[in-house]
Amino acid sequence: MTVIEGGINVYGAAVGVIVLDTKLPRAIGDVANANTWPFPMLYRVARGASPHVVVHERGQGLNKILVDTAKELVASGARGITTTGGFLSLFQDELSAACGVPVASSSLMQVPLVQKLLPPGKRVGVVTVHGPRLSADHLIAAGAPGDTPVVGTENGEELTRVLLQGETRLDIEKAERDVVAAGRELMERYSDIGAIVLECHNMAPYAAALSAAVHVPVYDLYSFIVWFQAGLLPRTFARA
């Protein structure tokens, strides 16, 4: 006899995604494009949580909205929580304490792990959607050194403008060029970069092009959440 247990709304999806309140175009590779993932995801929009508030206002006033959205995801069946914004590292501890499941709020949380992978004399650099707005507080909240090298795409022609102004059209080739240009600037400015972490949860579609251009490993939210999911629902292996 096989018995299954109930008690939640949705089954088979371990990761719940807090989606910022936006109608941004989302390429495959973006966390909020369901076609990105090799496993099911749960999504809830945090109404009122705009990218502008998160990036330019440090998420001021969003605590309850984000926590309530995380709790809704857990009640629906999520075993772990992530978000669509790397700047939400500032809410990591609050979300983790409030919703009672593992929380991977920001791709920046990969920085200390990636640092351990590198040889002596090399360090991790970060490409972000807005360099001047990504503070030491954001990095430290994610467990990264506050002096981690950072370069943003804010001087590019496409990605930052579209994401932070809430536009609904995105030229993927231009966005890729913005990310690659920021990565090259990072490598030129800091000669000891041995790997790059992409802060922005919309940047995974451009990670391969960046890695090919700068010849170092690139880690993004996709790499982080595939790892995260593997612990929430460990793979069952066939027995010989």
Phi and psi in degrees as a GROMACS rama.xvg file:
@    title "Ramachandran Plot"
@    xaxis  label "Phi"
@    yaxis  label "Psi"
@TYPE xy
-110.49  123.772  THR-2
-116.194  131.825  VAL-3
-114.543  149.659  ILE-4
-101.984  146.144  GLU-5
-107.869  -162.116  GLY-6
123.093  -5.87262  GLY-7
-128.836  174.388  ILE-8
-85.9383  -39.4779  ASN-9
-129.109  139.063  VAL-10
-118.725  148.722  TYR-11
92.1674  -1.19167  GLY-12
-118.891  116.779  ALA-13
-91.0046  -31.8956  ALA-14
-100.253  127.9  VAL-15
-104.717  137.372  GLY-16
-113.399  120.974  VAL-17
-79.8652  112.713  ILE-18
-99.1984  126.608  VAL-19
-63.2081  154.14  LEU-20
-80.1501  92.9876  ASP-21
-157.285  160.987  THR-22
-116.054  35.9823  LYS-23
-60.5643  146.884  LEU-24
-69.741  137.402  PRO-25
-128.439  108.839  ARG-26
-70.2715  159.712  ALA-27
-62.0078  129.559  ILE-28
115.867  -30.0256  GLY-29
-67.4256  142.55  ASP-30
-58.244  -34.5618  VAL-31
-94.077  14.7938  ALA-32
-101.711  113.211  ASN-33
-62.0326  -23.4547  ALA-34
-72.1231  -9.56018  ASN-35
-64.5394  -34.6594  THR-36
-99.6386  143.491  TRP-37
-85.5338  10.3787  PRO-38
-147.051  159.876  PHE-39
-67.9493  149.374  PRO-40
-128.575  152.374  MET-41
-102.692  139.647  LEU-42
-126.929  140.539  TYR-43
-141.139  135.561  ARG-44
-86.214  130.037  VAL-45
-86.3303  91.484  ALA-46
-60.1607  126.562  ARG-47
96.2276  -9.82067  GLY-48
-93.5226  91.343  ALA-49
-90.9231  154.543  SER-50
-57.1831  -36.2831  PRO-51
-60.0153  -46.6567  HIS-52
-64.6278  -42.0605  VAL-53
-64.2071  -44.4427  VAL-54
-85.1023  -49.6799  VAL-55
-87.6349  -20.0564  HIS-56
-120.516  15.0245  GLU-57
57.1601  27.1537  ARG-58
71.6233  22.527  GLY-59
-56.3389  127.862  GLN-60
84.0901  3.71566  GLY-61
-97.2633  0.197511  LEU-62
-52.9707  -53.8871  ASN-63
-66.241  -40.5451  LYS-64
-59.6122  -46.2404  ILE-65
-68.2461  -42.9086  LEU-66
-64.9445  -44.5465  VAL-67
-63.1956  -38.8743  ASP-68
-65.3351  -42.2126  THR-69
-61.4135  -42.4459  ALA-70
-65.0594  -36.9543  LYS-71
-62.1806  -41.5053  GLU-72
-63.9021  -43.1141  LEU-73
-64.0042  -43.1564  VAL-74
-62.591  -29.3687  ALA-75
-81.2679  -14.516  SER-76
133.536  -2.7281  GLY-77
-65.9034  135.349  ALA-78
-97.0557  -9.9926  ARG-79
-157.677  159.159  GLY-80
-125.58  137.542  ILE-81
-130.916  -173.835  THR-82
-139.947  177.295  THR-83
-104.034  16.663  THR-84
-144.216  119.703  GLY-85
-65.135  -25.5674  GLY-86
-67.7005  -12.2014  PHE-87
-76.1873  7.3221  LEU-88
-55.0713  -28.8946  SER-89
-60.6875  -19.5971  LEU-90
-104.58  7.28911  PHE-91
-54.6081  -54.3267  GLN-92
-66.5856  -39.5224  ASP-93
-66.1417  -43.3445  GLU-94
-65.559  -43.4558  LEU-95
-61.6872  -41.3013  SER-96
-69.873  -32.92  ALA-97
-83.0842  -35.2424  ALA-98
-104.473  -7.1177  CYS-99
73.7037  12.7473  GLY-100
-132.617  166.314  VAL-101
-59.7332  142.482  PRO-102
-126.783  127.435  VAL-103
-116.652  77.9264  ALA-104
-69.6043  -29.0994  SER-105
-146.242  140.537  SER-106
-58.4072  -24.2354  SER-107
-60.6449  -19.8072  LEU-108
-65.2059  -13.5803  MET-109
-77.5797  -17.5618  GLN-110
-55.2521  -51.145  VAL-111
-64.7102  -34.457  PRO-112
-67.1431  -47.1616  LEU-113
-61.728  -37.126  VAL-114
-57.9506  -38.8034  GLN-115
-65.6128  -22.1743  LYS-116
-78.8075  -19.6579  LEU-117
-87.2637  152.349  LEU-118
-71.3626  162.79  PRO-119
-54.9593  140.692  PRO-120
89.926  -5.07869  GLY-121
-113.361  149.473  LYS-122
-141.496  169.215  ARG-123
-87.0254  139.368  VAL-124
-115.135  160.811  GLY-125
-122.403  133.35  VAL-126
-104.182  127.93  VAL-127
-129.512  165.144  THR-128
-73.457  -20.6338  VAL-129
-156.145  98.9515  HIS-130
-57.9517  -48.4373  GLY-131
-63.7856  -23.1245  PRO-132
-90.1767  -15.0322  ARG-133
-86.2576  102.697  LEU-134
-93.1333  170.62  SER-135
-58.7075  -31.6767  ALA-136
-61.1608  -43.0168  ASP-137
-61.8229  -43.344  HIS-138
-67.0342  -47.59  LEU-139
-63.2687  -38.2864  ILE-140
-62.4596  -25.6532  ALA-141
-90.9396  0.0312661  ALA-142
88.491  8.16249  GLY-143
-95.773  155.168  ALA-144
-60.8218  139.739  PRO-145
-65.2251  -20.133  GLY-146
-100.234  19.9803  ASP-147
-56.4489  131.958  THR-148
-62.3922  135.634  PRO-149
-135.292  135.478  VAL-150
-135.116  138.779  VAL-151
-108.147  169.388  GLY-152
-95.8733  12.1859  THR-153
-64.9296  -18.879  GLU-154
-92.4917  2.75117  ASN-155
-78.7848  -177.908  GLY-156
-101.462  -6.74352  GLU-157
-135.967  -62.5642  GLU-158
-61.5923  -53.8515  LEU-159
-61.97  -43.0176  THR-160
-58.8457  -48.6754  ARG-161
-62.9061  -45.5312  VAL-162
-68.7411  -44.2907  LEU-163
-88.5599  -16.5201  LEU-164
-100.403  2.37249  GLN-165
68.6306  31.2624  GLY-166
-73.2373  162.235  GLU-167
-113.614  9.39603  THR-168
-128.86  138.134  ARG-169
-136.464  126.898  LEU-170
-87.8838  106.546  ASP-171
-63.4769  -39.2885  ILE-172
-64.7321  -40.8964  GLU-173
-66.6117  -41.2951  LYS-174
-60.8625  -42.0424  ALA-175
-61.5228  -41.9784  GLU-176
-62.2509  -37.4886  ARG-177
-61.1899  -45.1542  ASP-178
-67.0818  -43.953  VAL-179
-63.5377  -41.2025  VAL-180
-62.7933  -41.4571  ALA-181
-65.1597  -39.8656  ALA-182
-64.7504  -40.4918  GLY-183
-64.8121  -41.1849  ARG-184
-61.4381  -41.918  GLU-185
-58.4386  -47.4455  LEU-186
-65.784  -35.5953  MET-187
-73.6652  -36.3447  GLU-188
-75.9304  -33.3373  ARG-189
-124.907  108.702  TYR-190
-74.9677  -9.68285  SER-191
-102.556  15.4214  ASP-192
-72.4269  124.958  ILE-193
-111.237  -10.9993  GLY-194
-164.748  157.82  ALA-195
-123.869  137.935  ILE-196
-111.233  130.296  VAL-197
-87.906  114.554  LEU-198
-64.901  -44.4513  GLU-199
-73.4361  129.414  CYS-200
-78.0261  2.93946  HIS-201
-100.717  -0.178909  ASN-202
-93.8548  -7.47075  MET-203
-56.4715  -32.613  ALA-204
-60.041  -16.4026  PRO-205
-110.369  3.44922  TYR-206
-65.2438  -41.335  ALA-207
-64.4553  -42.7909  ALA-208
-64.4576  -39.0337  ALA-209
-65.1081  -46.4348  LEU-210
-60.6715  -41.0797  SER-211
-65.2915  -31.5219  ALA-212
-78.8368  -35.153  ALA-213
-110.449  -8.39789  VAL-214
63.6794  37.0379  HIS-215
-134.961  159.948  VAL-216
-62.2981  145.629  PRO-217
-126.764  127.873  VAL-218
-116.319  141.036  TYR-219
-139.178  -172.186  ASP-220
-66.3435  -31.9461  LEU-221
-60.2249  -48.7022  TYR-222
-60.8581  -37.8838  SER-223
-67.431  -45.8291  PHE-224
-77.5136  -28.9148  ILE-225
-61.3017  -42.4225  VAL-226
-64.4142  -45.1081  TRP-227
-58.5259  -48.8093  PHE-228
-59.1178  -37.1289  GLN-229
-62.7623  -27.2587  ALA-230
-85.4436  -33.018  GLY-231
-70.0237  -37.5672  LEU-232
-132.722  80.1202  LEU-233
-58.1204  144.126  PRO-234
-65.7055  139.254  ARG-235
-95.1283  124.009  THR-236
-99.7552  143.223  PHE-237
-63.8604  144.406  ALA-238
-100.987  131.97  ARG-239
